[in-house]
């Protein structure tokens, strides 16, 4: 689903797995949090990296369905309405 979302809707979704146990026991959750807290917070900070903004015409009006291309990345995105 993650690949489909990225390629067809420009939505980046991630699944993060910490191990093979999909449902760890309640007694293990605090330790899992402590083991991964800093990594998760650092990862979340990365949302502020990259290119972001609004595509507007010369009058300042939004441009719907504009194609955005970044050199070196083989994946164009379209602006929303």
C-alpha positions as CSV (number, residue, x, y, z in Angstrom):
1,X,0.0,0.0,0.0
2,X,2.9,2.4,0.8
3,X,4.3,2.2,-2.8
4,X,0.8,2.6,-4.3
5,X,0.1,5.7,-2.2
6,X,3.4,7.3,-3.2
7,X,3.2,6.5,-6.9
8,X,-0.4,7.2,-7.5
9,X,-1.5,9.8,-4.9
10,X,1.7,11.6,-3.9
11,X,1.2,10.6,-0.3
12,X,4.2,9.3,1.5
13,X,3.3,6.6,4.0
14,X,5.7,4.5,6.1
15,X,5.5,1.3,8.0
16,X,8.1,0.9,10.7
17,X,8.8,-2.5,12.2
18,X,10.9,-2.9,15.3
19,X,11.0,-6.7,15.3
20,X,9.1,-9.8,14.3
21,X,6.5,-9.6,17.0
22,X,3.5,-7.7,15.7
23,X,1.8,-7.6,19.1
24,X,4.5,-7.4,21.9
25,X,3.4,-8.1,25.4
26,X,2.2,-5.1,27.4
27,X,5.2,-5.6,29.8
28,X,7.6,-5.0,26.9
29,X,6.1,-1.7,25.6
30,X,7.8,0.7,28.0
31,X,11.3,-0.8,27.1
32,X,10.5,-0.7,23.4
33,X,9.5,3.0,23.8
34,X,12.8,3.8,25.7
35,X,14.8,1.9,23.1
36,X,13.3,3.8,20.1
37,X,12.1,7.2,21.5
38,X,15.1,9.3,20.3
39,X,15.1,7.7,16.8
40,X,11.4,8.3,16.4
41,X,11.6,11.9,17.5
42,X,14.6,12.5,15.2
43,X,12.7,10.9,12.3
44,X,9.7,13.1,13.0
45,X,11.9,16.2,12.8
46,X,12.9,15.4,9.3
47,X,9.4,16.4,8.0
48,X,10.7,19.9,7.9
49,X,13.4,19.1,5.3
50,X,13.0,19.3,1.6
51,X,10.9,21.5,-0.6
52,X,7.5,22.8,0.4
53,X,5.3,25.7,-0.5
54,X,2.5,26.8,-2.7
55,X,2.3,27.1,-6.5
56,X,0.7,30.3,-7.6
57,X,0.3,32.3,-10.7
58,X,1.5,36.0,-11.2
59,X,-1.7,37.2,-9.5
60,X,-1.1,35.1,-6.5
61,X,-3.9,32.6,-7.3
62,X,-3.3,28.9,-6.7
63,X,-2.6,26.7,-9.7
64,X,-4.4,23.4,-9.7
65,X,-2.9,20.3,-11.2
66,X,0.5,21.9,-11.9
67,X,3.3,19.4,-12.5
68,X,6.3,19.8,-10.2
69,X,9.5,18.2,-11.3
70,X,12.7,18.0,-9.3
71,X,16.0,17.3,-11.2
72,X,17.4,13.9,-10.3
73,X,14.2,12.5,-9.0
74,X,12.1,10.4,-11.3
75,X,8.7,11.1,-9.8
76,X,6.7,14.2,-10.7
77,X,3.9,15.4,-8.4
78,X,0.7,17.3,-9.1
79,X,-0.6,20.2,-7.0
80,X,-4.0,19.8,-5.5
81,X,-7.0,22.0,-6.1
